[in-house]
Amino acid sequence: MRETIGYLFMFIGVVFDAIGCIGLIRLPDLYNRLQASLKCVAMGTSFILLGTMIIAGFSPVGAKAFLCLLFVLIISPTTEHALARASYIAGVKMWEKSTVDRLKEDNVARERIRVE
C-alpha cells in the first residue's frame, strides 16, 4: 500500500513537470515562461521527492529526499525571483500584451521619493 501511494505521488510529480515543460514551450516571453516552468517543476519535483520519502520510509534515502525537498522549496522561488529581476534590469522586454509591470511602478515611486 505504501509503495502504491508513493508511486501515485511520483506520477503526479511527473505530470506537473510535463505541464511545466509545455508552459516553457508555449508561453510568449521570458517572464511567463519562468513563472510556469519554475513553479510547476518545483511542485513536480516536490511530489517526486515526497513519493520517494513515502516508499523509502525512515531510512537514509528518505532523509536525503526530505533534505532535497526542503532545498527545492527554499531555492526555487529565490532563483525565479533573481532570474526575473536580472532579466528585467538587463532589458529583456515583456510581452506586448502584458498589463502589469510592478517593478517599473516601484522604480517610479522610488524616484519620486528621492526627488522630494
Phi and psi restraints in degrees (range 20) as a CNS / XPLOR table:
assign (resid 1 and name C) (resid 2 and name N)
       (resid 2 and name CA) (resid 2 and name C) 1.0 -63.3 20.0 2
assign (resid 2 and name N) (resid 2 and name CA)
       (resid 2 and name C) (resid 3 and name N) 1.0 -40.7 20.0 2
assign (resid 2 and name C) (resid 3 and name N)
       (resid 3 and name CA) (resid 3 and name C) 1.0 -65.0 20.0 2
assign (resid 3 and name N) (resid 3 and name CA)
       (resid 3 and name C) (resid 4 and name N) 1.0 -38.6 20.0 2
assign (resid 3 and name C) (resid 4 and name N)
       (resid 4 and name CA) (resid 4 and name C) 1.0 -62.5 20.0 2
assign (resid 4 and name N) (resid 4 and name CA)
       (resid 4 and name C) (resid 5 and name N) 1.0 -44.3 20.0 2
assign (resid 4 and name C) (resid 5 and name N)
       (resid 5 and name CA) (resid 5 and name C) 1.0 -65.1 20.0 2
assign (resid 5 and name N) (resid 5 and name CA)
       (resid 5 and name C) (resid 6 and name N) 1.0 -41.5 20.0 2
assign (resid 5 and name C) (resid 6 and name N)
       (resid 6 and name CA) (resid 6 and name C) 1.0 -61.5 20.0 2
assign (resid 6 and name N) (resid 6 and name CA)
       (resid 6 and name C) (resid 7 and name N) 1.0 -44.8 20.0 2
assign (resid 6 and name C) (resid 7 and name N)
       (resid 7 and name CA) (resid 7 and name C) 1.0 -67.3 20.0 2
assign (resid 7 and name N) (resid 7 and name CA)
       (resid 7 and name C) (resid 8 and name N) 1.0 -31.9 20.0 2
assign (resid 7 and name C) (resid 8 and name N)
       (resid 8 and name CA) (resid 8 and name C) 1.0 -64.2 20.0 2
assign (resid 8 and name N) (resid 8 and name CA)
       (resid 8 and name C) (resid 9 and name N) 1.0 -44.7 20.0 2
assign (resid 8 and name C) (resid 9 and name N)
       (resid 9 and name CA) (resid 9 and name C) 1.0 -62.1 20.0 2
assign (resid 9 and name N) (resid 9 and name CA)
       (resid 9 and name C) (resid 10 and name N) 1.0 -40.2 20.0 2
assign (resid 9 and name C) (resid 10 and name N)
       (resid 10 and name CA) (resid 10 and name C) 1.0 -64.1 20.0 2
assign (resid 10 and name N) (resid 10 and name CA)
       (resid 10 and name C) (resid 11 and name N) 1.0 -40.7 20.0 2
assign (resid 10 and name C) (resid 11 and name N)
       (resid 11 and name CA) (resid 11 and name C) 1.0 -62.7 20.0 2
assign (resid 11 and name N) (resid 11 and name CA)
       (resid 11 and name C) (resid 12 and name N) 1.0 -44.9 20.0 2
assign (resid 11 and name C) (resid 12 and name N)
       (resid 12 and name CA) (resid 12 and name C) 1.0 -59.6 20.0 2
assign (resid 12 and name N) (resid 12 and name CA)
       (resid 12 and name C) (resid 13 and name N) 1.0 -40.1 20.0 2
assign (resid 12 and name C) (resid 13 and name N)
       (resid 13 and name CA) (resid 13 and name C) 1.0 -62.8 20.0 2
assign (resid 13 and name N) (resid 13 and name CA)
       (resid 13 and name C) (resid 14 and name N) 1.0 -41.2 20.0 2
assign (resid 13 and name C) (resid 14 and name N)
       (resid 14 and name CA) (resid 14 and name C) 1.0 -65.3 20.0 2
assign (resid 14 and name N) (resid 14 and name CA)
       (resid 14 and name C) (resid 15 and name N) 1.0 -37.4 20.0 2
assign (resid 14 and name C) (resid 15 and name N)
       (resid 15 and name CA) (resid 15 and name C) 1.0 -63.7 20.0 2
assign (resid 15 and name N) (resid 15 and name CA)
       (resid 15 and name C) (resid 16 and name N) 1.0 -45.0 20.0 2
assign (resid 15 and name C) (resid 16 and name N)
       (resid 16 and name CA) (resid 16 and name C) 1.0 -60.5 20.0 2
assign (resid 16 and name N) (resid 16 and name CA)
       (resid 16 and name C) (resid 17 and name N) 1.0 -42.7 20.0 2
assign (resid 16 and name C) (resid 17 and name N)
       (resid 17 and name CA) (resid 17 and name C) 1.0 -61.6 20.0 2
assign (resid 17 and name N) (resid 17 and name CA)
       (resid 17 and name C) (resid 18 and name N) 1.0 -40.6 20.0 2
assign (resid 17 and name C) (resid 18 and name N)
       (resid 18 and name CA) (resid 18 and name C) 1.0 -64.7 20.0 2
assign (resid 18 and name N) (resid 18 and name CA)
       (resid 18 and name C) (resid 19 and name N) 1.0 -40.8 20.0 2
assign (resid 18 and name C) (resid 19 and name N)
       (resid 19 and name CA) (resid 19 and name C) 1.0 -63.5 20.0 2
assign (resid 19 and name N) (resid 19 and name CA)
       (resid 19 and name C) (resid 20 and name N) 1.0 -39.7 20.0 2
assign (resid 19 and name C) (resid 20 and name N)
       (resid 20 and name CA) (resid 20 and name C) 1.0 -62.5 20.0 2
assign (resid 20 and name N) (resid 20 and name CA)
       (resid 20 and name C) (resid 21 and name N) 1.0 -39.0 20.0 2
assign (resid 20 and name C) (resid 21 and name N)
       (resid 21 and name CA) (resid 21 and name C) 1.0 -66.5 20.0 2
assign (resid 21 and name N) (resid 21 and name CA)
       (resid 21 and name C) (resid 22 and name N) 1.0 -39.8 20.0 2
assign (resid 21 and name C) (resid 22 and name N)
       (resid 22 and name CA) (resid 22 and name C) 1.0 -63.5 20.0 2
assign (resid 22 and name N) (resid 22 and name CA)
       (resid 22 and name C) (resid 23 and name N) 1.0 -42.6 20.0 2
assign (resid 22 and name C) (resid 23 and name N)
       (resid 23 and name CA) (resid 23 and name C) 1.0 -62.2 20.0 2
assign (resid 23 and name N) (resid 23 and name CA)
       (resid 23 and name C) (resid 24 and name N) 1.0 -35.7 20.0 2
assign (resid 23 and name C) (resid 24 and name N)
       (resid 24 and name CA) (resid 24 and name C) 1.0 -64.0 20.0 2
assign (resid 24 and name N) (resid 24 and name CA)
       (resid 24 and name C) (resid 25 and name N) 1.0 -34.1 20.0 2
assign (resid 24 and name C) (resid 25 and name N)
       (resid 25 and name CA) (resid 25 and name C) 1.0 -83.5 20.0 2
assign (resid 25 and name N) (resid 25 and name CA)
       (resid 25 and name C) (resid 26 and name N) 1.0 -39.2 20.0 2
assign (resid 25 and name C) (resid 26 and name N)
       (resid 26 and name CA) (resid 26 and name C) 1.0 -87.5 20.0 2
assign (resid 26 and name N) (resid 26 and name CA)
       (resid 26 and name C) (resid 27 and name N) 1.0 -28.8 20.0 2
assign (resid 26 and name C) (resid 27 and name N)
       (resid 27 and name CA) (resid 27 and name C) 1.0 -77.5 20.0 2
assign (resid 27 and name N) (resid 27 and name CA)
       (resid 27 and name C) (resid 28 and name N) 1.0 155.5 20.0 2
assign (resid 27 and name C) (resid 28 and name N)
       (resid 28 and name CA) (resid 28 and name C) 1.0 -79.9 20.0 2
assign (resid 28 and name N) (resid 28 and name CA)
       (resid 28 and name C) (resid 29 and name N) 1.0 -34.2 20.0 2
assign (resid 28 and name C) (resid 29 and name N)
       (resid 29 and name CA) (resid 29 and name C) 1.0 -133.9 20.0 2
assign (resid 29 and name N) (resid 29 and name CA)
       (resid 29 and name C) (resid 30 and name N) 1.0 174.7 20.0 2
assign (resid 29 and name C) (resid 30 and name N)
       (resid 30 and name CA) (resid 30 and name C) 1.0 -58.7 20.0 2
assign (resid 30 and name N) (resid 30 and name CA)
       (resid 30 and name C) (resid 31 and name N) 1.0 -42.0 20.0 2
assign (resid 30 and name C) (resid 31 and name N)
       (resid 31 and name CA) (resid 31 and name C) 1.0 -68.6 20.0 2
assign (resid 31 and name N) (resid 31 and name CA)
       (resid 31 and name C) (resid 32 and name N) 1.0 -41.6 20.0 2
assign (resid 31 and name C) (resid 32 and name N)
       (resid 32 and name CA) (resid 32 and name C) 1.0 -66.6 20.0 2
assign (resid 32 and name N) (resid 32 and name CA)
       (resid 32 and name C) (resid 33 and name N) 1.0 -37.9 20.0 2
assign (resid 32 and name C) (resid 33 and name N)
       (resid 33 and name CA) (resid 33 and name C) 1.0 -66.3 20.0 2
assign (resid 33 and name N) (resid 33 and name CA)
       (resid 33 and name C) (resid 34 and name N) 1.0 -40.6 20.0 2
assign (resid 33 and name C) (resid 34 and name N)
       (resid 34 and name CA) (resid 34 and name C) 1.0 -60.6 20.0 2
assign (resid 34 and name N) (resid 34 and name CA)
       (resid 34 and name C) (resid 35 and name N) 1.0 -44.8 20.0 2
assign (resid 34 and name C) (resid 35 and name N)
       (resid 35 and name CA) (resid 35 and name C) 1.0 -58.1 20.0 2
assign (resid 35 and name N) (resid 35 and name CA)
       (resid 35 and name C) (resid 36 and name N) 1.0 -51.3 20.0 2
assign (resid 35 and name C) (resid 36 and name N)
       (resid 36 and name CA) (resid 36 and name C) 1.0 -69.4 20.0 2
assign (resid 36 and name N) (resid 36 and name CA)
       (resid 36 and name C) (resid 37 and name N) 1.0 -49.0 20.0 2
assign (resid 36 and name C) (resid 37 and name N)
       (resid 37 and name CA) (resid 37 and name C) 1.0 -69.5 20.0 2
assign (resid 37 and name N) (resid 37 and name CA)
       (resid 37 and name C) (resid 38 and name N) 1.0 -48.1 20.0 2
assign (resid 37 and name C) (resid 38 and name N)
       (resid 38 and name CA) (resid 38 and name C) 1.0 -70.5 20.0 2
assign (resid 38 and name N) (resid 38 and name CA)
       (resid 38 and name C) (resid 39 and name N) 1.0 -36.8 20.0 2
assign (resid 38 and name C) (resid 39 and name N)
       (resid 39 and name CA) (resid 39 and name C) 1.0 -68.3 20.0 2
assign (resid 39 and name N) (resid 39 and name CA)
       (resid 39 and name C) (resid 40 and name N) 1.0 -46.0 20.0 2
assign (resid 39 and name C) (resid 40 and name N)
       (resid 40 and name CA) (resid 40 and name C) 1.0 -68.3 20.0 2
assign (resid 40 and name N) (resid 40 and name CA)
       (resid 40 and name C) (resid 41 and name N) 1.0 -40.8 20.0 2
assign (resid 40 and name C) (resid 41 and name N)
       (resid 41 and name CA) (resid 41 and name C) 1.0 -68.0 20.0 2
assign (resid 41 and name N) (resid 41 and name CA)
       (resid 41 and name C) (resid 42 and name N) 1.0 -37.8 20.0 2
assign (resid 41 and name C) (resid 42 and name N)
       (resid 42 and name CA) (resid 42 and name C) 1.0 -63.9 20.0 2
assign (resid 42 and name N) (resid 42 and name CA)
       (resid 42 and name C) (resid 43 and name N) 1.0 -42.7 20.0 2
assign (resid 42 and name C) (resid 43 and name N)
       (resid 43 and name CA) (resid 43 and name C) 1.0 -67.4 20.0 2
assign (resid 43 and name N) (resid 43 and name CA)
       (resid 43 and name C) (resid 44 and name N) 1.0 -43.5 20.0 2
assign (resid 43 and name C) (resid 44 and name N)
       (resid 44 and name CA) (resid 44 and name C) 1.0 -63.2 20.0 2
assign (resid 44 and name N) (resid 44 and name CA)
       (resid 44 and name C) (resid 45 and name N) 1.0 -45.2 20.0 2
assign (resid 44 and name C) (resid 45 and name N)
       (resid 45 and name CA) (resid 45 and name C) 1.0 -63.6 20.0 2
assign (resid 45 and name N) (resid 45 and name CA)
       (resid 45 and name C) (resid 46 and name N) 1.0 -37.4 20.0 2
assign (resid 45 and name C) (resid 46 and name N)
       (resid 46 and name CA) (resid 46 and name C) 1.0 -62.5 20.0 2
assign (resid 46 and name N) (resid 46 and name CA)
       (resid 46 and name C) (resid 47 and name N) 1.0 -43.3 20.0 2
assign (resid 46 and name C) (resid 47 and name N)
       (resid 47 and name CA) (resid 47 and name C) 1.0 -65.6 20.0 2
assign (resid 47 and name N) (resid 47 and name CA)
       (resid 47 and name C) (resid 48 and name N) 1.0 -39.4 20.0 2
assign (resid 47 and name C) (resid 48 and name N)
       (resid 48 and name CA) (resid 48 and name C) 1.0 -64.0 20.0 2
assign (resid 48 and name N) (resid 48 and name CA)
       (resid 48 and name C) (resid 49 and name N) 1.0 -44.3 20.0 2
assign (resid 48 and name C) (resid 49 and name N)
       (resid 49 and name CA) (resid 49 and name C) 1.0 -67.3 20.0 2
assign (resid 49 and name N) (resid 49 and name CA)
       (resid 49 and name C) (resid 50 and name N) 1.0 -36.1 20.0 2
assign (resid 49 and name C) (resid 50 and name N)
       (resid 50 and name CA) (resid 50 and name C) 1.0 -64.7 20.0 2
assign (resid 50 and name N) (resid 50 and name CA)
       (resid 50 and name C) (resid 51 and name N) 1.0 -41.1 20.0 2
assign (resid 50 and name C) (resid 51 and name N)
       (resid 51 and name CA) (resid 51 and name C) 1.0 -62.1 20.0 2
assign (resid 51 and name N) (resid 51 and name CA)
       (resid 51 and name C) (resid 52 and name N) 1.0 -39.7 20.0 2
assign (resid 51 and name C) (resid 52 and name N)
       (resid 52 and name CA) (resid 52 and name C) 1.0 -62.7 20.0 2
assign (resid 52 and name N) (resid 52 and name CA)
       (resid 52 and name C) (resid 53 and name N) 1.0 -41.3 20.0 2
assign (resid 52 and name C) (resid 53 and name N)
       (resid 53 and name CA) (resid 53 and name C) 1.0 -63.1 20.0 2
assign (resid 53 and name N) (resid 53 and name CA)
       (resid 53 and name C) (resid 54 and name N) 1.0 -40.6 20.0 2
assign (resid 53 and name C) (resid 54 and name N)
       (resid 54 and name CA) (resid 54 and name C) 1.0 -65.7 20.0 2
assign (resid 54 and name N) (resid 54 and name CA)
       (resid 54 and name C) (resid 55 and name N) 1.0 -43.3 20.0 2
assign (resid 54 and name C) (resid 55 and name N)
       (resid 55 and name CA) (resid 55 and name C) 1.0 -69.5 20.0 2
assign (resid 55 and name N) (resid 55 and name CA)
       (resid 55 and name C) (resid 56 and name N) 1.0 -44.7 20.0 2
assign (resid 55 and name C) (resid 56 and name N)
       (resid 56 and name CA) (resid 56 and name C) 1.0 -75.2 20.0 2
assign (resid 56 and name N) (resid 56 and name CA)
       (resid 56 and name C) (resid 57 and name N) 1.0 -28.3 20.0 2
assign (resid 56 and name C) (resid 57 and name N)
       (resid 57 and name CA) (resid 57 and name C) 1.0 71.4 20.0 2
assign (resid 57 and name N) (resid 57 and name CA)
       (resid 57 and name C) (resid 58 and name N) 1.0 -153.6 20.0 2
assign (resid 57 and name C) (resid 58 and name N)
       (resid 58 and name CA) (resid 58 and name C) 1.0 -84.9 20.0 2
assign (resid 58 and name N) (resid 58 and name CA)
       (resid 58 and name C) (resid 59 and name N) 1.0 85.4 20.0 2
assign (resid 58 and name C) (resid 59 and name N)
       (resid 59 and name CA) (resid 59 and name C) 1.0 -142.7 20.0 2
assign (resid 59 and name N) (resid 59 and name CA)
       (resid 59 and name C) (resid 60 and name N) 1.0 173.5 20.0 2
assign (resid 59 and name C) (resid 60 and name N)
       (resid 60 and name CA) (resid 60 and name C) 1.0 -58.5 20.0 2
assign (resid 60 and name N) (resid 60 and name CA)
       (resid 60 and name C) (resid 61 and name N) 1.0 -35.5 20.0 2
assign (resid 60 and name C) (resid 61 and name N)
       (resid 61 and name CA) (resid 61 and name C) 1.0 -66.0 20.0 2
assign (resid 61 and name N) (resid 61 and name CA)
       (resid 61 and name C) (resid 62 and name N) 1.0 -43.3 20.0 2
assign (resid 61 and name C) (resid 62 and name N)
       (resid 62 and name CA) (resid 62 and name C) 1.0 -63.1 20.0 2
assign (resid 62 and name N) (resid 62 and name CA)
       (resid 62 and name C) (resid 63 and name N) 1.0 -39.4 20.0 2
assign (resid 62 and name C) (resid 63 and name N)
       (resid 63 and name CA) (resid 63 and name C) 1.0 -66.1 20.0 2
assign (resid 63 and name N) (resid 63 and name CA)
       (resid 63 and name C) (resid 64 and name N) 1.0 -41.2 20.0 2
assign (resid 63 and name C) (resid 64 and name N)
       (resid 64 and name CA) (resid 64 and name C) 1.0 -65.0 20.0 2
assign (resid 64 and name N) (resid 64 and name CA)
       (resid 64 and name C) (resid 65 and name N) 1.0 -40.3 20.0 2
assign (resid 64 and name C) (resid 65 and name N)
       (resid 65 and name CA) (resid 65 and name C) 1.0 -62.8 20.0 2
assign (resid 65 and name N) (resid 65 and name CA)
       (resid 65 and name C) (resid 66 and name N) 1.0 -39.2 20.0 2
assign (resid 65 and name C) (resid 66 and name N)
       (resid 66 and name CA) (resid 66 and name C) 1.0 -64.4 20.0 2
assign (resid 66 and name N) (resid 66 and name CA)
       (resid 66 and name C) (resid 67 and name N) 1.0 -44.2 20.0 2
assign (resid 66 and name C) (resid 67 and name N)
       (resid 67 and name CA) (resid 67 and name C) 1.0 -64.1 20.0 2
assign (resid 67 and name N) (resid 67 and name CA)
       (resid 67 and name C) (resid 68 and name N) 1.0 -40.0 20.0 2
assign (resid 67 and name C) (resid 68 and name N)
       (resid 68 and name CA) (resid 68 and name C) 1.0 -64.5 20.0 2
assign (resid 68 and name N) (resid 68 and name CA)
       (resid 68 and name C) (resid 69 and name N) 1.0 -38.9 20.0 2
assign (resid 68 and name C) (resid 69 and name N)
       (resid 69 and name CA) (resid 69 and name C) 1.0 -61.1 20.0 2
assign (resid 69 and name N) (resid 69 and name CA)
       (resid 69 and name C) (resid 70 and name N) 1.0 -47.1 20.0 2
assign (resid 69 and name C) (resid 70 and name N)
       (resid 70 and name CA) (resid 70 and name C) 1.0 -59.9 20.0 2
assign (resid 70 and name N) (resid 70 and name CA)
       (resid 70 and name C) (resid 71 and name N) 1.0 -43.1 20.0 2
assign (resid 70 and name C) (resid 71 and name N)
       (resid 71 and name CA) (resid 71 and name C) 1.0 -61.4 20.0 2
assign (resid 71 and name N) (resid 71 and name CA)
       (resid 71 and name C) (resid 72 and name N) 1.0 -44.8 20.0 2
assign (resid 71 and name C) (resid 72 and name N)
       (resid 72 and name CA) (resid 72 and name C) 1.0 -63.8 20.0 2
assign (resid 72 and name N) (resid 72 and name CA)
       (resid 72 and name C) (resid 73 and name N) 1.0 -43.4 20.0 2
assign (resid 72 and name C) (resid 73 and name N)
       (resid 73 and name CA) (resid 73 and name C) 1.0 -68.3 20.0 2
assign (resid 73 and name N) (resid 73 and name CA)
       (resid 73 and name C) (resid 74 and name N) 1.0 -27.5 20.0 2
assign (resid 73 and name C) (resid 74 and name N)
       (resid 74 and name CA) (resid 74 and name C) 1.0 -86.2 20.0 2
assign (resid 74 and name N) (resid 74 and name CA)
       (resid 74 and name C) (resid 75 and name N) 1.0 -44.0 20.0 2
assign (resid 74 and name C) (resid 75 and name N)
       (resid 75 and name CA) (resid 75 and name C) 1.0 -79.3 20.0 2
assign (resid 75 and name N) (resid 75 and name CA)
       (resid 75 and name C) (resid 76 and name N) 1.0 -34.5 20.0 2
assign (resid 75 and name C) (resid 76 and name N)
       (resid 76 and name CA) (resid 76 and name C) 1.0 -60.3 20.0 2
assign (resid 76 and name N) (resid 76 and name CA)
       (resid 76 and name C) (resid 77 and name N) 1.0 -50.0 20.0 2
assign (resid 76 and name C) (resid 77 and name N)
       (resid 77 and name CA) (resid 77 and name C) 1.0 -65.7 20.0 2
assign (resid 77 and name N) (resid 77 and name CA)
       (resid 77 and name C) (resid 78 and name N) 1.0 -34.7 20.0 2
assign (resid 77 and name C) (resid 78 and name N)
       (resid 78 and name CA) (resid 78 and name C) 1.0 -65.3 20.0 2
assign (resid 78 and name N) (resid 78 and name CA)
       (resid 78 and name C) (resid 79 and name N) 1.0 -43.1 20.0 2
assign (resid 78 and name C) (resid 79 and name N)
       (resid 79 and name CA) (resid 79 and name C) 1.0 -64.0 20.0 2
assign (resid 79 and name N) (resid 79 and name CA)
       (resid 79 and name C) (resid 80 and name N) 1.0 -43.7 20.0 2
assign (resid 79 and name C) (resid 80 and name N)
       (resid 80 and name CA) (resid 80 and name C) 1.0 -60.3 20.0 2
assign (resid 80 and name N) (resid 80 and name CA)
       (resid 80 and name C) (resid 81 and name N) 1.0 -44.9 20.0 2
assign (resid 80 and name C) (resid 81 and name N)
       (resid 81 and name CA) (resid 81 and name C) 1.0 -63.2 20.0 2
assign (resid 81 and name N) (resid 81 and name CA)
       (resid 81 and name C) (resid 82 and name N) 1.0 -45.2 20.0 2
assign (resid 81 and name C) (resid 82 and name N)
       (resid 82 and name CA) (resid 82 and name C) 1.0 -63.7 20.0 2
assign (resid 82 and name N) (resid 82 and name CA)
       (resid 82 and name C) (resid 83 and name N) 1.0 -42.4 20.0 2
assign (resid 82 and name C) (resid 83 and name N)
       (resid 83 and name CA) (resid 83 and name C) 1.0 -65.3 20.0 2
assign (resid 83 and name N) (resid 83 and name CA)
       (resid 83 and name C) (resid 84 and name N) 1.0 -43.4 20.0 2
assign (resid 83 and name C) (resid 84 and name N)
       (resid 84 and name CA) (resid 84 and name C) 1.0 -66.2 20.0 2
assign (resid 84 and name N) (resid 84 and name CA)
       (resid 84 and name C) (resid 85 and name N) 1.0 -43.9 20.0 2
assign (resid 84 and name C) (resid 85 and name N)
       (resid 85 and name CA) (resid 85 and name C) 1.0 -66.0 20.0 2
assign (resid 85 and name N) (resid 85 and name CA)
       (resid 85 and name C) (resid 86 and name N) 1.0 -43.4 20.0 2
assign (resid 85 and name C) (resid 86 and name N)
       (resid 86 and name CA) (resid 86 and name C) 1.0 -64.0 20.0 2
assign (resid 86 and name N) (resid 86 and name CA)
       (resid 86 and name C) (resid 87 and name N) 1.0 -38.3 20.0 2
assign (resid 86 and name C) (resid 87 and name N)
       (resid 87 and name CA) (resid 87 and name C) 1.0 -65.9 20.0 2
assign (resid 87 and name N) (resid 87 and name CA)
       (resid 87 and name C) (resid 88 and name N) 1.0 -40.5 20.0 2
assign (resid 87 and name C) (resid 88 and name N)
       (resid 88 and name CA) (resid 88 and name C) 1.0 -64.4 20.0 2
assign (resid 88 and name N) (resid 88 and name CA)
       (resid 88 and name C) (resid 89 and name N) 1.0 -45.4 20.0 2
assign (resid 88 and name C) (resid 89 and name N)
       (resid 89 and name CA) (resid 89 and name C) 1.0 -65.6 20.0 2
assign (resid 89 and name N) (resid 89 and name CA)
       (resid 89 and name C) (resid 90 and name N) 1.0 -34.7 20.0 2
assign (resid 89 and name C) (resid 90 and name N)
       (resid 90 and name CA) (resid 90 and name C) 1.0 -73.2 20.0 2
assign (resid 90 and name N) (resid 90 and name CA)
       (resid 90 and name C) (resid 91 and name N) 1.0 -11.3 20.0 2
assign (resid 90 and name C) (resid 91 and name N)
       (resid 91 and name CA) (resid 91 and name C) 1.0 99.8 20.0 2
assign (resid 91 and name N) (resid 91 and name CA)
       (resid 91 and name C) (resid 92 and name N) 1.0 15.8 20.0 2
assign (resid 91 and name C) (resid 92 and name N)
       (resid 92 and name CA) (resid 92 and name C) 1.0 -68.7 20.0 2
assign (resid 92 and name N) (resid 92 and name CA)
       (resid 92 and name C) (resid 93 and name N) 1.0 122.7 20.0 2
assign (resid 92 and name C) (resid 93 and name N)
       (resid 93 and name CA) (resid 93 and name C) 1.0 -74.8 20.0 2
assign (resid 93 and name N) (resid 93 and name CA)
       (resid 93 and name C) (resid 94 and name N) 1.0 146.9 20.0 2
assign (resid 93 and name C) (resid 94 and name N)
       (resid 94 and name CA) (resid 94 and name C) 1.0 -79.7 20.0 2
assign (resid 94 and name N) (resid 94 and name CA)
       (resid 94 and name C) (resid 95 and name N) 1.0 163.5 20.0 2
assign (resid 94 and name C) (resid 95 and name N)
       (resid 95 and name CA) (resid 95 and name C) 1.0 -62.2 20.0 2
assign (resid 95 and name N) (resid 95 and name CA)
       (resid 95 and name C) (resid 96 and name N) 1.0 140.8 20.0 2
assign (resid 95 and name C) (resid 96 and name N)
       (resid 96 and name CA) (resid 96 and name C) 1.0 -62.2 20.0 2
assign (resid 96 and name N) (resid 96 and name CA)
       (resid 96 and name C) (resid 97 and name N) 1.0 -23.3 20.0 2
assign (resid 96 and name C) (resid 97 and name N)
       (resid 97 and name CA) (resid 97 and name C) 1.0 -92.2 20.0 2
assign (resid 97 and name N) (resid 97 and name CA)
       (resid 97 and name C) (resid 98 and name N) 1.0 5.4 20.0 2
assign (resid 97 and name C) (resid 98 and name N)
       (resid 98 and name CA) (resid 98 and name C) 1.0 -68.3 20.0 2
assign (resid 98 and name N) (resid 98 and name CA)
       (resid 98 and name C) (resid 99 and name N) 1.0 138.0 20.0 2
assign (resid 98 and name C) (resid 99 and name N)
       (resid 99 and name CA) (resid 99 and name C) 1.0 -104.7 20.0 2
assign (resid 99 and name N) (resid 99 and name CA)
       (resid 99 and name C) (resid 100 and name N) 1.0 -20.2 20.0 2
assign (resid 99 and name C) (resid 100 and name N)
       (resid 100 and name CA) (resid 100 and name C) 1.0 -126.0 20.0 2
assign (resid 100 and name N) (resid 100 and name CA)
       (resid 100 and name C) (resid 101 and name N) 1.0 132.6 20.0 2
assign (resid 100 and name C) (resid 101 and name N)
       (resid 101 and name CA) (resid 101 and name C) 1.0 -130.3 20.0 2
assign (resid 101 and name N) (resid 101 and name CA)
       (resid 101 and name C) (resid 102 and name N) 1.0 83.0 20.0 2
assign (resid 101 and name C) (resid 102 and name N)
       (resid 102 and name CA) (resid 102 and name C) 1.0 -65.1 20.0 2
assign (resid 102 and name N) (resid 102 and name CA)
       (resid 102 and name C) (resid 103 and name N) 1.0 -35.6 20.0 2
assign (resid 102 and name C) (resid 103 and name N)
       (resid 103 and name CA) (resid 103 and name C) 1.0 -66.2 20.0 2
assign (resid 103 and name N) (resid 103 and name CA)
       (resid 103 and name C) (resid 104 and name N) 1.0 -39.2 20.0 2
assign (resid 103 and name C) (resid 104 and name N)
       (resid 104 and name CA) (resid 104 and name C) 1.0 -64.6 20.0 2
assign (resid 104 and name N) (resid 104 and name CA)
       (resid 104 and name C) (resid 105 and name N) 1.0 -42.2 20.0 2
assign (resid 104 and name C) (resid 105 and name N)
       (resid 105 and name CA) (resid 105 and name C) 1.0 -62.1 20.0 2
assign (resid 105 and name N) (resid 105 and name CA)
       (resid 105 and name C) (resid 106 and name N) 1.0 -41.2 20.0 2
assign (resid 105 and name C) (resid 106 and name N)
       (resid 106 and name CA) (resid 106 and name C) 1.0 -65.2 20.0 2
assign (resid 106 and name N) (resid 106 and name CA)
       (resid 106 and name C) (resid 107 and name N) 1.0 -40.4 20.0 2
assign (resid 106 and name C) (resid 107 and name N)
       (resid 107 and name CA) (resid 107 and name C) 1.0 -65.7 20.0 2
assign (resid 107 and name N) (resid 107 and name CA)
       (resid 107 and name C) (resid 108 and name N) 1.0 -39.7 20.0 2
assign (resid 107 and name C) (resid 108 and name N)
       (resid 108 and name CA) (resid 108 and name C) 1.0 -64.3 20.0 2
assign (resid 108 and name N) (resid 108 and name CA)
       (resid 108 and name C) (resid 109 and name N) 1.0 -42.1 20.0 2
assign (resid 108 and name C) (resid 109 and name N)
       (resid 109 and name CA) (resid 109 and name C) 1.0 -64.2 20.0 2
assign (resid 109 and name N) (resid 109 and name CA)
       (resid 109 and name C) (resid 110 and name N) 1.0 -40.2 20.0 2
assign (resid 109 and name C) (resid 110 and name N)
       (resid 110 and name CA) (resid 110 and name C) 1.0 -63.8 20.0 2
assign (resid 110 and name N) (resid 110 and name CA)
       (resid 110 and name C) (resid 111 and name N) 1.0 -40.6 20.0 2
assign (resid 110 and name C) (resid 111 and name N)
       (resid 111 and name CA) (resid 111 and name C) 1.0 -64.5 20.0 2
assign (resid 111 and name N) (resid 111 and name CA)
       (resid 111 and name C) (resid 112 and name N) 1.0 -38.6 20.0 2
assign (resid 111 and name C) (resid 112 and name N)
       (resid 112 and name CA) (resid 112 and name C) 1.0 -61.9 20.0 2
assign (resid 112 and name N) (resid 112 and name CA)
       (resid 112 and name C) (resid 113 and name N) 1.0 -41.3 20.0 2
assign (resid 112 and name C) (resid 113 and name N)
       (resid 113 and name CA) (resid 113 and name C) 1.0 -66.5 20.0 2
assign (resid 113 and name N) (resid 113 and name CA)
       (resid 113 and name C) (resid 114 and name N) 1.0 -39.4 20.0 2
assign (resid 113 and name C) (resid 114 and name N)
       (resid 114 and name CA) (resid 114 and name C) 1.0 -64.6 20.0 2
assign (resid 114 and name N) (resid 114 and name CA)
       (resid 114 and name C) (resid 115 and name N) 1.0 -39.8 20.0 2
assign (resid 114 and name C) (resid 115 and name N)
       (resid 115 and name CA) (resid 115 and name C) 1.0 -67.8 20.0 2
assign (resid 115 and name N) (resid 115 and name CA)
       (resid 115 and name C) (resid 116 and name N) 1.0 -39.2 20.0 2
